[in-house]
């Protein structure tokens, strides 16, 4: 059975939903998953670029440590909760060259938008 993902139409104020579409009848695995509003994701993308995250993490990859991208099933299993991602961003990873971002640099609303953008890079995310 071939499976593809598609976006349902969403306004800037609604939550983006992803849903599996198959060539056969719908199954229990054909569920909707919220990844954040289009407004959050778009703002998060701008922050990702402005904060220079995109320099080391182009398209969600990782130029310094390619085996640790910001997307994919391994990322999702490592960071199941948004708080884990926020903690990492706030503390930084000095040994890997990632700076810390305090609440004065990235406020709580911006952090949520940044995380929404990061989560949007993996369509099967539950957050």
C-alpha positions in Angstrom: 0.0 0.0 0.0 1.5 3.4 -1.0 1.1 6.2 1.5 1.6 9.9 1.0 1.1 12.9 3.2 -0.8 16.0 2.3 -1.8 19.2 4.0 -5.4 20.1 4.6 -6.2 23.7 3.8 -5.8 25.9 6.9 -6.1 29.6 7.5 -3.4 31.5 9.3 -5.4 31.2 12.5 -6.2 27.5 12.3 -4.0 24.6 13.2 -2.2 22.9 10.4 -3.2 19.2 10.1 -1.4 16.4 8.4 -3.2 13.3 7.5 -2.1 10.0 5.8 -3.7 9.3 2.5 -3.5 5.8 1.1 -4.6 4.1 -2.1 -6.9 1.9 -0.2 -9.5 2.3 2.5 -8.7 4.5 5.5 -7.2 2.7 8.5 -6.7 3.6 12.1 -3.2 4.9 11.2 -4.8 7.6 9.0 -4.9 10.2 11.8 -4.6 13.9 12.0 -1.6 15.5 13.7 -1.4 19.1 14.8 1.9 20.8 14.2 1.1 24.5 14.9 -0.6 27.3 13.1 0.7 28.7 9.9 1.3 32.0 11.6 3.4 30.3 14.4 5.4 28.3 11.8 6.0 31.3 9.6 7.1 33.4 12.5 9.2 30.5 13.9 10.9 30.2 10.5 11.8 33.9 10.5 13.2 33.5 14.1 15.2 30.4 13.0 16.8 32.4 10.3 17.3 35.6 12.3 18.9 33.8 15.3 21.3 32.2 12.8 20.0 28.6 13.6 19.7 28.0 9.8 23.5 28.4 9.5 24.2 25.1 11.3 20.8 23.6 10.8 19.8 24.2 7.1 16.5 22.5 6.3 16.6 20.9 9.7 19.9 19.2 9.2 23.0 19.6 11.3 26.2 20.7 9.5 28.5 20.1 12.5 26.9 16.8 13.6 25.0 15.3 10.7 23.8 12.4 12.8 21.9 14.8 15.0 19.4 16.6 12.7 16.4 18.6 14.0 13.9 16.4 12.2 13.0 12.8 11.6 12.0 9.9 13.8 15.1 9.9 15.9 14.7 13.6 16.8 11.1 12.9 17.7 11.9 10.0 19.9 14.7 12.0 21.6 12.5 15.2 22.1 9.0 14.0 22.8 8.1 17.2 24.8 8.4 20.8 23.6 10.0 21.6 27.0 12.9 19.4 26.2 13.6 21.4 23.0 13.2 24.7 24.9 15.6 23.5 27.6 18.2 22.7 25.0 17.8 26.0 23.2 17.9 27.9 26.5 21.0 26.1 27.7 22.8 25.8 24.4 25.4 23.1 23.7 28.8 24.7 24.2 30.8 21.6 23.2 28.9 21.5 19.9 29.2 25.2 19.3 25.5 26.0 19.9 24.9 29.2 21.8 22.3 29.5 24.6 19.3 31.8 24.1 17.9 33.4 27.3 14.4 34.6 27.8 15.6 38.2 27.0 16.8 36.9 23.6 13.9 34.7 22.8 10.7 35.4 24.8 8.2 32.6 25.6 5.9 33.3 22.7 8.8 33.4 20.2 10.1 30.1 21.7 6.7 28.4 21.1 6.8 29.7 17.5 10.4 28.5 17.0 9.5 25.1 18.4 6.4 25.0 16.1 8.7 25.6 13.1 11.2 22.9 14.2 8.3 20.5 14.8 6.9 21.3 11.3 10.0 19.9 9.7 8.9 16.4 10.7 5.3 15.9 9.4 4.5 13.0 11.7 5.1 15.0 14.9 2.5 14.9 17.7 3.4 18.4 19.0 
